[in-house]
Amino acid sequence: MFTETEYYDEKFNDLRFTGETLTSVRFYDCVFTDCVLSETVFTDCKLSGCSFVRCDLNGIKIVDSDFSHASFMQSKAVGVNWSEGEWPRISVPALLKFEDCTLNHSTFIGLDLPQSVFRNCLARDVDFREAKLNRADLRSTDFSESLFGDTDLSGADLSHASNYRIDPSQNRISQATFMLPEALSLLYNMDIILGED
């Protein structure tokens, strides 16, 4: 299906490419719309500046692949281990942007993702341990059962985010934005008694 090794500014619509392996293919500023790429293995691929709109990316593997400055809108990327990708050795802002996406059971362990966007998403049982999400946009996202440990959330915006369990003593939350009543969950790990009047 992909016969070239490089694609520039291409538009892929209603593509069905599931359970296949794609090796050493480069996509630059391409747009994937209503595509099903579930269970696809991306090996040593580069998808730079690409957009995924209403796509099914459930269970993809991104072995040594680069998804820099990729944006995902109304897409599903359940069970993806993003930590297996190829990421810059220096801190680069806004590498990933997820809006209105389902990201359940995924992993971002140890990734440097400052100013990235996880807005209005379902991010249940997602592993963010040791990730750098400083100044990230995490608004209106459901973080049920997600893991935060040694995570840098300094300056992040968690307005209207829900169901997070973030221990302030185990994570960096300086200048992060939280909203009541969800922000009360920050007190749960402090061994204190919350009284009611």
Wavefront OBJ file of the C-alpha trace (Angstrom):
o trace
v 0.000 0.000 0.000
v 2.822 2.412 0.888
v 5.112 2.045 -2.116
v 7.271 5.124 -1.512
v 9.849 5.639 1.221
v 8.942 9.320 1.695
v 5.645 11.206 1.593
v 5.255 14.995 1.764
v 1.961 16.844 2.387
v -0.093 13.796 1.376
v -3.704 13.290 2.437
v -4.783 9.763 3.317
v -8.527 9.213 3.680
v -10.415 6.073 4.774
v -7.217 4.030 4.680
v -7.404 0.467 6.059
v -3.970 -0.769 7.109
v -4.227 -3.066 10.120
v -1.861 -5.591 11.618
v 0.823 -4.772 9.048
v 4.446 -3.699 9.478
v 5.769 -0.459 8.047
v 9.556 -0.110 8.026
v 11.717 2.978 7.372
v 8.965 5.089 5.781
v 8.985 8.866 6.261
v 5.835 11.020 6.405
v 6.165 14.806 6.548
v 3.143 17.052 7.209
v 0.692 14.368 6.071
v -2.954 14.201 7.141
v -4.653 10.895 7.961
v -8.464 11.163 8.145
v -10.863 8.344 9.115
v -8.045 5.796 8.786
v -7.831 2.442 10.557
v -4.208 1.679 11.447
v -4.841 -0.525 14.487
v -2.179 -3.087 15.423
v 0.186 -1.655 12.791
v 3.893 -1.889 13.639
v 5.879 1.239 12.754
v 9.572 0.308 12.747
v 12.181 3.043 12.263
v 9.543 5.337 10.724
v 9.234 9.100 10.942
v 5.896 10.924 11.103
v 6.821 14.585 11.475
v 4.144 17.254 11.625
v 1.444 14.721 10.762
v -2.215 14.963 11.791
v -4.569 12.095 12.596
v -8.272 12.931 12.512
v -10.870 10.362 13.646
v -8.335 7.555 13.239
v -8.145 4.154 14.917
v -4.578 3.689 16.200
v -5.425 1.135 18.871
v -2.549 -1.187 19.690
v -0.020 0.309 17.280
v 3.667 -0.321 17.959
v 6.107 2.507 17.368
v 9.459 0.742 17.545
v 12.241 3.335 17.205
v 9.811 5.587 15.313
v 9.580 9.370 15.524
v 6.168 11.009 15.995
v 7.446 14.563 16.492
v 4.933 17.419 16.407
v 2.107 14.988 15.633
v -1.476 15.927 16.403
v -4.378 13.590 17.075
v -8.000 14.719 17.029
v -11.037 12.569 17.884
v -8.834 9.497 17.513
v -8.352 6.275 19.477
v -4.865 5.227 20.547
v -5.567 2.635 23.230
v -2.773 0.422 24.535
v 0.101 2.282 22.870
v 3.558 2.289 24.462
v 4.824 5.704 23.341
v 8.034 5.125 25.305
v 9.218 2.727 22.581
v 9.451 5.582 20.091
v 12.499 7.568 19.046
v 12.441 10.883 20.934
v 14.786 13.902 20.796
v 17.675 13.901 23.249
v 17.007 17.549 24.019
v 13.789 19.028 25.343
v 11.511 20.035 22.454
v 8.175 21.725 23.236
v 4.787 20.529 21.994
v 5.881 17.199 20.532
v 2.435 15.616 20.875
v -1.069 17.030 20.763
v -4.119 14.949 21.669
v -7.603 16.501 21.577
v -10.841 14.580 22.195
v -8.934 11.280 22.046
v -9.134 7.952 23.862
v -5.690 6.990 25.205
v -6.573 4.343 27.797
v -3.978 1.753 28.879
v -1.116 3.623 27.212
v 2.411 4.415 28.431
v 4.403 7.648 28.421
v 7.011 6.593 31.003
v 10.044 8.867 31.119
v 9.157 10.930 28.053
v 10.148 14.584 27.811
v 6.906 16.228 26.609
v 6.890 19.876 27.732
v 3.942 21.941 26.504
v 2.294 18.904 24.977
v -1.503 18.744 24.854
v -3.813 16.096 26.343
v -7.072 18.035 26.226
v -10.575 16.643 26.704
v -9.296 13.070 26.481
v -10.018 9.753 28.158
v -6.644 8.819 29.658
v -7.642 5.995 31.978
v -4.963 3.665 33.344
v -2.214 5.610 31.553
v 1.353 5.557 32.910
v 2.909 9.025 33.170
v 5.625 8.110 35.678
v 8.907 10.026 35.280
v 7.454 11.992 32.364
v 8.129 15.686 31.932
v 4.779 17.349 31.314
v 5.789 20.821 32.424
v 3.502 23.530 31.028
v 1.362 20.813 29.401
v -2.300 21.398 28.599
v -4.168 18.632 30.445
v -7.547 20.351 30.654
v -10.821 18.432 30.881
v -9.131 15.018 30.701
v -10.231 11.977 32.711
v -7.171 10.435 34.418
v -8.923 7.560 36.235
v -6.403 4.992 37.540
v -3.512 6.741 35.762
v -0.078 6.704 37.380
v 1.906 9.803 38.301
v 5.247 9.346 40.076
v 8.291 11.583 39.781
v 6.278 13.351 37.077
v 7.058 16.980 36.278
v 3.713 18.800 36.106
v 5.121 22.236 36.932
v 3.121 24.922 35.196
v 0.718 22.352 33.725
v -2.960 23.227 33.349
v -5.296 20.624 34.855
v -8.394 22.844 34.809
v -11.532 20.687 34.707
v -9.368 17.524 34.647
v -10.884 14.713 36.699
v -10.137 11.549 38.647
v -6.397 12.169 38.996
v -4.390 10.845 41.946
v -1.284 12.987 42.189
v 0.850 12.876 45.335
v 2.419 16.350 45.762
v 5.344 14.826 47.650
v 6.168 12.473 44.757
v 5.593 14.831 41.805
v 6.559 18.368 40.833
v 3.404 20.513 40.707
v 4.770 24.032 41.252
v 2.635 26.657 39.481
v 0.300 23.974 38.081
v -3.364 24.955 37.739
v -6.010 22.853 39.493
v -9.688 23.485 40.136
v -11.981 22.636 43.016
v -13.413 20.240 43.959
v -11.023 17.876 42.125
v -7.982 19.619 43.619
v -8.940 18.176 47.025
v -7.573 14.855 45.774
v -4.088 16.368 46.242
v -4.660 16.093 49.997
v -5.464 12.376 50.058
v -1.835 11.274 50.357
v -0.912 13.706 53.145
v -2.001 11.619 56.157
v -4.368 14.300 57.380
v -7.990 14.267 58.450
v -10.405 16.339 56.419
v -13.318 17.467 58.579
v -16.726 18.610 57.457
v -18.567 21.475 59.078
l 1 2 3 4 5 6 7 8 9 10 11 12 13 14 15 16 17 18 19 20 21 22 23 24 25 26 27 28 29 30 31 32 33 34 35 36 37 38 39 40 41 42 43 44 45 46 47 48 49 50 51 52 53 54 55 56 57 58 59 60 61 62 63 64 65 66 67 68 69 70 71 72 73 74 75 76 77 78 79 80 81 82 83 84 85 86 87 88 89 90 91 92 93 94 95 96 97 98 99 100 101 102 103 104 105 106 107 108 109 110 111 112 113 114 115 116 117 118 119 120 121 122 123 124 125 126 127 128 129 130 131 132 133 134 135 136 137 138 139 140 141 142 143 144 145 146 147 148 149 150 151 152 153 154 155 156 157 158 159 160 161 162 163 164 165 166 167 168 169 170 171 172 173 174 175 176 177 178 179 180 181 182 183 184 185 186 187 188 189 190 191 192 193 194 195 196 197
